[in-house]
Amino acid sequence: MRRRRLAPLLAVSVTATLAPALAAPTATAAPAATSSSASPPAAEGALDRYAKQRPQWKRCDADTPAEFECATIEVPLDYRAPGGDRIELAISRIRSTAPDKRRGVLLSNPGGPGGQGLYMPLGMQENLPESARQKYDLIGFDPRGVGRSSPVSCGLTPEEENWLRPYRKDTFGEDVAWARGVADKCREKAGDTLPHITTRNTARDMDLLRAILGEKRISYVGYSYGTYLGAVYTQLFPGRADRFVLDSAVDPARAWRGMIQWWAEGAEPAFDRWTEWAAGRSEKYDLGDTPKEVDRTFWDLVARADEKPIDFEGQSITGDDIRSGMRQAVFSPETASEGMAELKKAAAGEPASAKRLAAFTGTGGTGKTDAAEVPSDNMTASFWAVVCGDNSAAWPRDPESYRQDAIADKARYPLYGDFASGIKPCAFWDRSVEPVTKVNNEVASLVVQNEWDSQTPLPSAQALHAALKRSKMVTVLGGEGHGVYPNGNACTDGAVTGYLLTGRLPAKDVTCRATADSNAEARKNQKRDVLPGSPLPERAPDRF
């Protein structure tokens, strides 16, 4: 990871508008505490020096449009000591198509933590209406430690990156050793850096970028993890937030262990919905004539694969693979039914569709990086830095508590409970360097959410809506998939675009209904690899 030290700086005054926004955090000895302030300023002269940077914009890549420009700026590694180590932040922009109608800048984040956002303006350019492209310069950035922004690495192998592990009594000791080993490798390889790869610091980077761009306020579209990043920004810098769209939302009170556990809690009602849907189409899928029969078909296949894995094209599909794959697939009844029908064929030794079995064989989206210089484990290393470092108090330190939780939650949420509650490297991570952010403010914003979302279930978004007291919420009844805007649904797209154009929130919360086309688009997105420039969240099933 590239880091530099600033030469000694002369003390210079910070402007009245810049000083509070770039205030540094305060260290804490009480990790269970919460904080909603940017904390008292430290070394304002150094921060003022950062804010005076002028990006050297140039064409990003030879194969990208000429109007898509990239640059690199420097930010403090530790905002408490801005005169110390500094890291690079990769930024990008596509300028407004009508400068005379321009309002400001629109930042975006695709999710993660660990998702690369440098190419987001390309996706936004493709999908936003011309009226919105006239209003904003589209600004992208790889968050600190991610992609081309001084990427972090723990030197993890692919097997070490495999982190959603089912609980089994005979392998729990190995899982504990794995979790401890990942934390140790991260500490050894990047221990001086990882404590500062946090959501609070990324929000501070966003505000420093705002100052460098010469803007008084920023607008923002954030997906999944990006909703939490956006909410933290509004908490730390309420006067800097203009028009904020938070799509597929994280419950800030459950960051981060509780959010992973949402995956298990949210899957159970989706599973019940699927059994009813499939039973109503028994002639097509042959999974059972009643919800109870469909349920039995599924669990019989799980039990069979537990005893003897299903062989498919040289791959072994275990009962745990079926449970894990179904957690993601079941939020679309059609996808789940197609997959189960093919799984029955494979179990009987008949030819089956590899595409429809992708959820159970692990051959779906990859969350791949776009630059050769990015370490192969960068997304995972930066993921753990945020998930463990944002709020270490959320993670028990005793492995036995994870074992007990996994057993209890497997009984409570049979599909995925033990995966979600099992031990993670955060059990052995260092304590957070500052308290978790308590989101509770009156910044106007728009929360957007599908009813059926495999990564951030509806109650999660409702919780963020409640925490952001002046927010309004757009709920898509029957909406499937992770990520709503834009999806071709006139109701949802109209509400979001209208807000971005006018700044006026709906008078009250909005309820839209999913269309066949918008849900079909969600299924298509779910099955494809993550590509640079996508305006929608990371599609990897183990990220937000």
C-alpha positions as CSV (number, residue, x, y, z in Angstrom):
1,M,0.0,0.0,0.0
2,R,1.4,3.4,-1.0
3,R,1.7,5.8,1.9
4,R,3.6,9.1,2.3
5,R,4.4,11.5,5.1
6,L,3.7,15.2,4.8
7,A,6.6,17.5,5.4
8,P,6.2,19.8,8.4
9,L,3.4,22.3,7.7
10,L,3.2,25.9,8.7
11,A,0.0,26.7,10.7
12,V,-2.4,28.4,8.4
13,S,-6.0,29.3,9.2
14,V,-8.9,27.2,7.9
15,T,-11.9,29.0,6.5
16,A,-15.0,29.1,8.6
17,T,-16.8,26.7,6.3
18,L,-14.0,24.2,6.0
19,A,-12.9,23.8,9.6
20,P,-15.9,22.1,11.1
21,A,-16.3,19.8,8.1
22,L,-12.8,18.5,8.2
23,A,-12.6,18.2,12.0
24,A,-10.6,15.2,13.1
25,P,-12.0,12.3,15.2
26,T,-11.2,11.9,18.9
27,A,-9.7,8.6,20.1
28,T,-11.7,6.7,22.6
29,A,-11.0,4.0,25.1
30,A,-14.7,2.9,25.2
31,P,-15.5,0.9,22.1
32,A,-19.1,0.4,23.1
33,A,-19.8,4.1,22.9
34,T,-21.4,5.8,20.0
35,S,-20.6,9.1,18.3
36,S,-22.4,11.3,15.9
37,S,-19.9,14.2,15.7
38,A,-17.0,14.8,13.5
39,S,-15.1,15.7,16.7
40,P,-13.0,18.7,17.7
41,P,-10.6,20.0,15.0
42,A,-6.9,19.0,15.1
43,A,-4.1,20.5,13.0
44,E,-6.4,22.6,10.9
45,G,-3.5,24.0,9.0
46,A,-2.7,20.5,7.7
47,L,-6.2,19.9,6.6
48,D,-6.4,23.3,4.9
49,R,-3.3,22.2,2.9
50,Y,-5.1,19.1,1.8
51,A,-8.1,21.1,0.7
52,K,-6.1,23.3,-1.6
53,Q,-5.1,20.4,-3.8
54,R,-6.0,20.8,-7.5
55,P,-6.7,17.5,-9.2
56,Q,-4.8,16.8,-12.5
57,W,-7.7,15.5,-14.6
58,K,-6.9,13.3,-17.5
59,R,-8.7,10.6,-19.6
60,C,-9.2,7.5,-17.4
61,D,-8.3,4.8,-19.9
62,A,-7.8,4.5,-23.6
63,D,-11.0,2.4,-24.0
64,T,-13.2,4.8,-22.0
65,P,-15.0,7.9,-23.3
66,A,-12.9,11.0,-23.5
67,E,-15.3,12.9,-21.2
68,F,-14.6,10.3,-18.4
69,E,-11.7,11.8,-16.5
70,C,-9.7,10.5,-13.6
71,A,-7.3,12.0,-11.1
72,T,-5.6,11.2,-7.8
73,I,-5.7,13.3,-4.6
74,E,-4.1,12.7,-1.2
75,V,-6.0,12.3,2.1
76,P,-4.7,11.8,5.7
77,L,-4.5,8.2,6.7
78,D,-5.5,9.3,10.3
79,Y,-7.5,12.4,10.5
80,R,-6.4,12.8,14.1
81,A,-2.9,13.3,12.8
82,P,-3.2,14.9,9.4
83,G,0.4,15.9,9.3
84,G,1.4,12.2,9.3
85,D,1.0,9.4,6.8
86,R,-1.2,10.1,3.8
87,I,-2.8,7.8,1.2
88,E,-4.1,8.3,-2.3
89,L,-7.7,8.5,-3.3
90,A,-8.6,7.7,-7.0
91,I,-11.4,9.9,-8.2
92,S,-13.3,10.3,-11.5
93,R,-15.8,12.6,-13.1
94,I,-18.1,13.2,-16.1
95,R,-19.0,16.9,-16.3
96,S,-22.5,18.2,-16.6
97,T,-23.9,18.2,-20.1
98,A,-25.3,21.7,-19.6
99,P,-23.1,24.0,-17.5
100,D,-25.7,26.7,-17.5
101,K,-28.2,24.3,-15.7
102,R,-25.6,22.7,-13.4
103,R,-26.5,22.5,-9.7
104,G,-23.4,20.8,-8.4
105,V,-21.8,17.3,-8.0
106,L,-23.4,13.9,-7.6
107,L,-21.2,11.4,-5.8
108,S,-22.0,7.7,-5.7
109,N,-21.0,4.4,-4.1
110,P,-21.9,0.9,-5.4
111,G,-21.8,-1.1,-2.1
112,G,-19.4,-3.4,-0.4
113,P,-17.7,-2.6,1.9
114,G,-14.9,-2.9,-0.6
115,G,-16.8,-2.1,-3.8
116,Q,-15.0,0.0,-6.3
117,G,-16.8,3.2,-7.3
118,L,-14.3,4.8,-9.7
119,Y,-16.3,3.7,-12.8
120,M,-19.7,4.5,-11.3
121,P,-20.1,7.7,-13.4
122,L,-20.1,5.6,-16.5
123,G,-23.1,3.6,-15.3
124,M,-24.9,6.7,-14.0
125,Q,-24.3,8.4,-17.3
126,E,-25.9,5.5,-19.2
127,N,-28.9,5.2,-16.9
128,L,-29.7,8.7,-15.6
129,P,-32.1,10.8,-17.7
130,E,-30.6,13.7,-19.7
131,S,-32.3,16.1,-17.3
132,A,-30.3,14.7,-14.4
133,R,-27.0,14.6,-16.3
134,Q,-27.5,18.3,-17.0
135,K,-27.8,19.1,-13.3
136,Y,-24.7,17.4,-12.0
137,D,-21.1,16.6,-12.5
138,L,-21.0,12.8,-11.9
139,I,-18.2,12.0,-9.4
140,G,-16.9,8.5,-8.7
141,F,-14.2,7.3,-6.3
142,D,-12.7,4.2,-5.0
143,P,-13.1,4.4,-1.2
144,R,-9.9,4.5,0.9
145,G,-8.1,1.1,0.8
146,V,-10.1,-0.1,-2.2
147,G,-9.3,-0.5,-5.9
148,R,-6.9,2.2,-7.0
149,S,-7.1,4.1,-3.7
150,S,-4.0,2.8,-2.0
151,P,-5.4,-0.7,-1.9
152,V,-5.0,-2.8,1.2
153,S,-4.2,-6.5,1.3
154,C,-4.0,-9.2,3.9
155,G,-2.3,-11.7,1.6
156,L,-5.3,-14.1,1.9
157,T,-5.7,-17.2,-0.2
158,P,-9.0,-17.9,-2.0
159,E,-9.8,-20.5,0.7
160,E,-9.2,-17.9,3.5
161,E,-11.5,-15.5,1.7
162,N,-14.3,-18.0,1.9
163,W,-16.0,-16.7,5.0
164,L,-19.6,-17.7,5.3
165,R,-19.1,-21.1,6.9
166,P,-21.9,-23.4,8.2
167,Y,-21.7,-24.6,11.8
168,R,-20.7,-28.2,12.3
169,K,-19.5,-29.5,15.6
170,D,-16.6,-31.4,14.1
171,T,-15.3,-28.5,12.1
172,F,-15.9,-25.6,14.5
173,G,-12.3,-25.8,15.8
174,E,-11.0,-25.4,12.3
175,D,-13.3,-22.4,11.7
176,V,-12.0,-20.7,14.9
177,A,-8.4,-21.3,13.7
178,W,-9.4,-19.8,10.3
179,A,-10.9,-16.7,11.8
180,R,-8.0,-16.1,14.1
181,G,-5.6,-16.7,11.2
182,V,-7.3,-14.2,8.9
183,A,-7.1,-11.5,11.7
184,D,-3.5,-12.3,12.4
185,K,-2.5,-12.1,8.7
186,C,-4.3,-8.8,8.3
187,R,-2.6,-7.4,11.4
188,E,0.8,-8.6,10.3
189,K,0.5,-7.3,6.7
190,A,-1.4,-4.1,7.1
191,G,-1.8,-3.5,10.9
192,D,-0.8,0.2,10.7
193,T,-3.3,0.9,8.0
194,L,-6.5,-1.2,8.5
195,P,-7.6,0.6,11.7
196,H,-8.1,3.7,9.6
197,I,-10.1,2.0,6.8
198,T,-13.5,2.8,8.3
199,T,-16.8,4.3,7.2
200,R,-16.2,7.5,9.3
201,N,-12.9,8.1,7.6
202,T,-14.4,7.5,4.1
203,A,-17.1,10.0,4.9
204,R,-14.4,12.5,5.9
205,D,-12.7,11.7,2.6
206,M,-15.9,12.6,0.8
207,D,-16.1,15.9,2.6
208,L,-12.4,16.7,1.8
209,L,-13.2,15.8,-1.9
210,R,-16.1,18.3,-1.7
211,A,-13.8,21.0,-0.5
212,I,-11.2,20.2,-3.2
213,L,-13.9,20.4,-5.9
214,G,-14.9,23.8,-4.5
215,E,-18.5,22.8,-3.6
216,K,-20.5,23.9,-0.6
217,R,-22.6,20.8,-0.6
218,I,-22.7,17.4,-2.3
219,S,-25.5,15.2,-3.6
220,Y,-25.2,11.5,-3.5
221,V,-26.6,8.2,-4.6
222,G,-25.5,5.2,-2.5
223,Y,-26.4,1.6,-2.8
224,S,-26.4,-1.0,0.0
225,Y,-23.3,-0.4,2.1
226,G,-23.3,3.0,0.4
227,T,-26.5,3.9,2.2
228,Y,-24.7,3.5,5.5
229,L,-21.8,5.6,4.2
230,G,-24.2,8.2,3.1
231,A,-26.0,8.2,6.4
232,V,-22.8,8.5,8.3
233,Y,-21.9,11.5,6.1
234,T,-25.2,13.2,6.9
235,Q,-24.5,12.6,10.6
236,L,-21.0,14.0,10.6
237,F,-21.6,16.8,8.1
238,P,-25.3,17.7,8.1
239,G,-24.8,21.1,6.6
240,R,-22.9,19.6,3.6
241,A,-25.6,17.2,2.4
242,D,-27.8,18.3,-0.5
243,R,-29.8,15.6,-2.2
244,F,-29.2,12.1,-0.8
245,V,-30.7,8.9,-2.3
246,L,-30.1,5.8,-0.2
247,D,-31.1,2.7,-2.1
248,S,-31.4,-0.8,-0.5
249,A,-30.6,0.4,3.0
250,V,-28.5,-0.8,5.9
251,D,-29.9,-0.5,9.4
252,P,-27.2,1.7,11.1
253,A,-27.9,0.2,14.5
254,R,-27.0,-3.3,13.3
255,A,-23.6,-2.5,11.7
256,W,-22.2,-4.9,11.2
257,R,-22.7,-8.3,12.8
258,G,-26.5,-7.7,13.0
259,M,-26.6,-6.8,9.3
260,I,-25.0,-10.1,8.4
261,Q,-27.6,-11.8,10.6
262,W,-30.3,-10.0,8.7
263,W,-29.5,-12.3,5.8
264,A,-30.8,-15.3,7.8
265,E,-33.8,-13.5,9.3
266,G,-34.9,-12.1,6.0
267,A,-34.5,-15.4,4.1
268,E,-37.2,-17.2,6.2
269,P,-40.2,-15.2,5.0
270,A,-38.8,-15.3,1.5
271,F,-38.6,-19.1,1.7
272,D,-42.2,-19.4,2.8
273,R,-43.3,-17.1,0.0
274,W,-41.4,-19.3,-2.5
275,T,-43.1,-22.5,-1.3
276,E,-46.5,-21.0,-1.9
277,W,-45.5,-19.7,-5.3
278,A,-43.9,-23.0,-6.4
279,A,-46.9,-25.0,-5.2
280,G,-49.1,-22.9,-7.4
281,R,-47.0,-23.9,-10.4
282,S,-46.5,-27.6,-9.6
283,E,-47.3,-28.7,-13.2
284,K,-44.3,-26.6,-14.5
285,Y,-41.7,-27.3,-11.8
286,D,-42.9,-30.5,-10.1
287,L,-41.7,-29.5,-6.7
288,G,-45.0,-30.3,-4.8
289,D,-48.7,-29.5,-5.0
290,T,-48.8,-27.7,-1.6
291,P,-46.3,-25.4,0.2
292,K,-45.7,-28.2,2.7
293,E,-44.8,-30.6,-0.1
294,V,-42.5,-28.0,-1.7
295,D,-40.8,-27.5,1.7
296,R,-40.3,-31.3,2.0
297,T,-38.8,-31.5,-1.5
298,F,-36.2,-28.9,-0.5
299,W,-35.2,-30.4,2.8
300,D,-35.2,-33.9,1.5
301,L,-32.6,-32.8,-1.1
302,V,-30.6,-31.1,1.6
303,A,-30.6,-34.2,3.7
304,R,-29.7,-36.4,0.7
305,A,-26.8,-34.1,-0.2
306,D,-25.6,-34.0,3.4
307,E,-25.3,-37.8,3.3
308,K,-23.9,-38.0,-0.2
309,P,-23.1,-34.8,-2.2
310,I,-24.8,-34.4,-5.6
311,D,-22.3,-34.7,-8.4
312,F,-22.7,-32.2,-11.1
313,E,-20.1,-31.8,-13.9
314,G,-17.4,-32.8,-11.5
315,Q,-18.5,-30.6,-8.7
316,S,-19.9,-31.8,-5.4
317,I,-23.0,-30.0,-4.2
318,T,-23.5,-30.5,-0.4
319,G,-26.5,-29.8,1.7
320,D,-24.8,-26.7,3.0
321,D,-24.3,-25.6,-0.6
322,I,-28.0,-26.0,-1.2
323,R,-28.9,-24.0,1.9
324,S,-26.5,-21.2,1.1
325,G,-27.5,-21.0,-2.6
326,M,-31.2,-21.0,-1.7
327,R,-30.7,-18.0,0.6
328,Q,-29.8,-15.9,-2.3
329,A,-32.1,-17.5,-4.9
330,V,-35.3,-17.6,-2.8
331,F,-35.9,-13.9,-3.0
332,S,-37.0,-14.5,-6.6
333,P,-39.5,-17.4,-6.5
334,E,-39.0,-17.9,-10.2
335,T,-35.2,-18.2,-9.9
336,A,-35.5,-20.5,-6.9
337,S,-38.0,-22.7,-8.6
338,E,-35.9,-23.0,-11.7
339,G,-32.8,-23.8,-9.6
340,M,-34.6,-26.5,-7.6
341,A,-36.1,-28.2,-10.7
342,E,-32.6,-28.5,-12.1
343,L,-31.2,-29.6,-8.8
344,K,-33.7,-32.5,-8.8
345,K,-32.5,-33.5,-12.2
346,A,-28.8,-33.4,-11.1
347,A,-29.6,-35.5,-8.0
348,A,-31.3,-38.1,-10.3
349,G,-28.2,-38.2,-12.6
350,E,-30.1,-36.4,-15.4
351,P,-28.7,-33.5,-17.5
352,A,-29.2,-30.2,-15.8
353,S,-28.7,-26.5,-16.7
354,A,-25.4,-25.2,-15.3
355,K,-26.7,-21.6,-15.5
356,R,-29.7,-22.3,-13.4
357,L,-27.6,-24.2,-10.9
358,A,-25.1,-21.4,-10.5
359,A,-26.3,-20.3,-7.1
360,F,-25.7,-23.8,-5.7
361,T,-22.3,-24.4,-7.5
362,G,-20.7,-21.0,-6.7
363,T,-20.3,-20.0,-10.4
364,G,-22.3,-16.8,-10.2
365,G,-21.0,-13.2,-9.8
366,T,-17.5,-12.6,-8.7
367,G,-17.1,-9.1,-7.5
368,K,-13.9,-8.9,-9.6
369,T,-11.5,-6.0,-9.7
370,D,-10.8,-3.9,-12.7
371,A,-7.1,-3.1,-12.3
372,A,-4.1,-5.5,-12.5
373,E,-2.3,-3.6,-9.6
374,V,-5.1,-4.3,-7.2
375,P,-4.3,-7.2,-4.8
376,S,-6.5,-10.2,-5.4
377,D,-7.8,-10.1,-1.8
378,N,-8.4,-6.4,-1.8
379,M,-12.2,-6.6,-1.6
380,T,-12.1,-9.0,1.3
381,A,-9.3,-7.2,3.2
382,S,-11.2,-3.9,2.9
383,F,-14.4,-5.6,3.8
384,W,-13.1,-6.9,7.1
385,A,-11.4,-3.6,7.8
386,V,-14.8,-1.8,7.8
387,V,-17.0,-4.6,9.1
388,C,-14.7,-5.3,12.1
389,G,-13.2,-1.8,12.5
390,D,-16.4,0.3,12.4
391,N,-17.8,-1.2,15.6
392,S,-15.6,-3.8,17.3
393,A,-18.0,-3.8,20.3
394,A,-20.6,-5.6,18.1
395,W,-18.4,-8.7,17.9
396,P,-18.1,-11.0,20.9
397,R,-14.5,-11.9,21.8
398,D,-15.3,-15.5,23.0
399,P,-15.5,-18.2,20.3
400,E,-17.9,-20.1,22.5
401,S,-20.5,-17.4,22.1
402,Y,-20.4,-17.8,18.3
403,R,-20.8,-21.5,18.6
404,Q,-23.9,-21.1,20.8
405,D,-25.4,-18.4,18.5
406,A,-24.8,-20.6,15.4
407,I,-26.6,-23.5,17.0
408,A,-29.5,-21.4,18.2
409,D,-29.9,-19.5,14.9
410,K,-29.7,-22.7,12.8
411,A,-32.8,-23.9,14.8
412,R,-34.5,-20.5,14.5
413,Y,-33.5,-19.8,10.9
414,P,-32.8,-23.2,9.4
415,L,-31.9,-22.0,5.9
416,Y,-29.0,-19.7,6.9
417,G,-28.9,-19.0,10.6
418,D,-25.6,-20.8,11.3
419,F,-23.9,-19.2,8.3
420,A,-24.7,-15.7,9.5
421,S,-24.0,-16.2,13.2
422,G,-20.9,-18.4,13.0
423,I,-17.5,-17.1,13.9
424,K,-15.8,-14.4,11.9
425,P,-12.4,-12.8,11.9
426,C,-13.8,-9.8,13.8
427,A,-13.7,-11.9,17.0
428,F,-10.0,-11.5,16.9
429,W,-9.7,-8.0,15.4
430,D,-8.2,-5.1,17.2
431,R,-10.5,-2.7,19.0
432,S,-12.0,0.2,17.0
433,V,-10.0,3.4,17.2
434,E,-13.1,5.5,17.7
435,P,-16.8,4.9,18.6
436,V,-19.4,3.7,16.1
437,T,-21.5,6.5,14.6
438,K,-25.0,6.8,16.0
439,V,-27.2,7.9,13.0
440,N,-30.0,10.1,14.3
441,N,-30.5,13.3,12.4
442,E,-32.9,15.5,10.5
443,V,-31.1,15.7,7.1
444,A,-33.6,15.4,4.3
445,S,-33.0,12.2,2.2
446,L,-34.8,9.6,0.2
447,V,-34.7,5.9,1.2
448,V,-35.6,3.5,-1.6
449,Q,-36.2,-0.2,-1.0
450,N,-37.5,-3.4,-2.7
451,E,-39.9,-5.5,-0.5
452,W,-37.9,-8.7,-1.4
453,D,-34.1,-8.0,-1.1
454,S,-31.6,-10.8,-0.3
455,Q,-29.0,-8.4,1.1
456,T,-30.8,-5.6,3.0
457,P,-34.3,-6.8,3.9
458,L,-37.2,-4.4,4.1
459,P,-37.1,-3.9,7.9
460,S,-33.5,-2.8,7.6
461,A,-34.5,0.1,5.3
462,Q,-37.4,0.9,7.5
463,A,-35.0,1.3,10.4
464,L,-32.7,3.7,8.5
465,H,-35.8,5.7,7.5
466,A,-36.7,6.0,11.1
467,A,-33.2,7.1,12.1
468,L,-33.2,9.8,9.4
469,K,-36.1,11.8,10.8
470,R,-36.7,14.0,7.8
471,S,-36.4,11.2,5.2
472,K,-39.1,9.9,3.0
473,M,-39.2,6.3,1.8
474,V,-40.1,4.7,-1.5
475,T,-41.1,1.0,-1.0
476,V,-41.5,-1.3,-4.0
477,L,-44.1,-3.9,-3.1
478,G,-43.3,-7.2,-4.8
479,G,-39.9,-5.7,-5.8
480,E,-37.2,-8.3,-6.1
481,G,-33.4,-7.9,-6.1
482,H,-30.8,-5.8,-4.5
483,G,-30.9,-2.2,-5.9
484,V,-33.9,-0.3,-7.2
485,Y,-32.9,2.9,-9.1
486,P,-33.1,3.0,-12.0
487,N,-35.1,0.0,-13.0
488,G,-37.6,1.2,-15.6
489,N,-40.4,1.3,-13.2
490,A,-42.1,4.7,-13.8
491,C,-43.2,5.0,-10.2
492,T,-39.8,4.5,-8.5
493,D,-37.7,6.1,-11.2
494,G,-40.1,9.1,-11.2
495,A,-39.9,9.6,-7.5
496,V,-36.1,9.4,-7.4
497,T,-35.4,11.5,-10.5
498,G,-37.9,14.1,-9.4
499,Y,-36.1,14.5,-6.1
500,L,-32.6,14.7,-7.8
501,L,-34.0,17.4,-10.2
502,T,-36.0,19.5,-7.8
503,G,-34.7,18.7,-4.3
504,R,-38.3,18.3,-3.2
505,L,-39.0,15.1,-1.3
506,P,-42.4,13.5,-1.7
507,A,-45.0,14.9,0.7
508,K,-45.4,11.5,2.2
509,D,-43.9,8.0,1.9
510,V,-44.4,6.4,-1.5
511,T,-45.6,2.9,-2.3
512,C,-44.9,1.5,-5.8
513,R,-45.6,-1.9,-7.2
514,A,-43.0,-3.9,-9.0
515,T,-43.6,-4.6,-12.7
516,A,-42.8,-7.8,-14.5
517,D,-40.0,-6.0,-16.4
518,S,-38.4,-4.5,-13.3
519,N,-38.3,-7.8,-11.5
520,A,-36.9,-9.5,-14.7
521,E,-34.2,-6.9,-14.8
522,A,-33.3,-7.7,-11.1
523,R,-33.0,-11.4,-12.0
524,K,-30.8,-10.6,-14.9
525,N,-28.5,-8.4,-12.7
526,Q,-28.3,-11.1,-10.0
527,K,-26.9,-13.7,-12.4
528,R,-24.2,-11.6,-14.1
529,D,-20.7,-10.7,-13.0
530,V,-20.1,-7.3,-11.4
531,L,-18.8,-5.0,-14.1
532,P,-17.1,-1.6,-13.7
533,G,-19.6,1.2,-14.3
534,S,-22.6,-0.7,-13.0
535,P,-25.0,1.8,-11.4
536,L,-26.3,-0.9,-9.1
537,P,-24.8,-2.6,-6.0
538,E,-22.1,-5.3,-5.9
539,R,-23.9,-8.5,-6.9
540,A,-21.7,-10.8,-4.8
541,P,-24.0,-12.7,-2.4
542,D,-21.5,-12.2,0.5
543,R,-21.4,-8.3,0.4
544,F,-23.7,-5.4,0.9
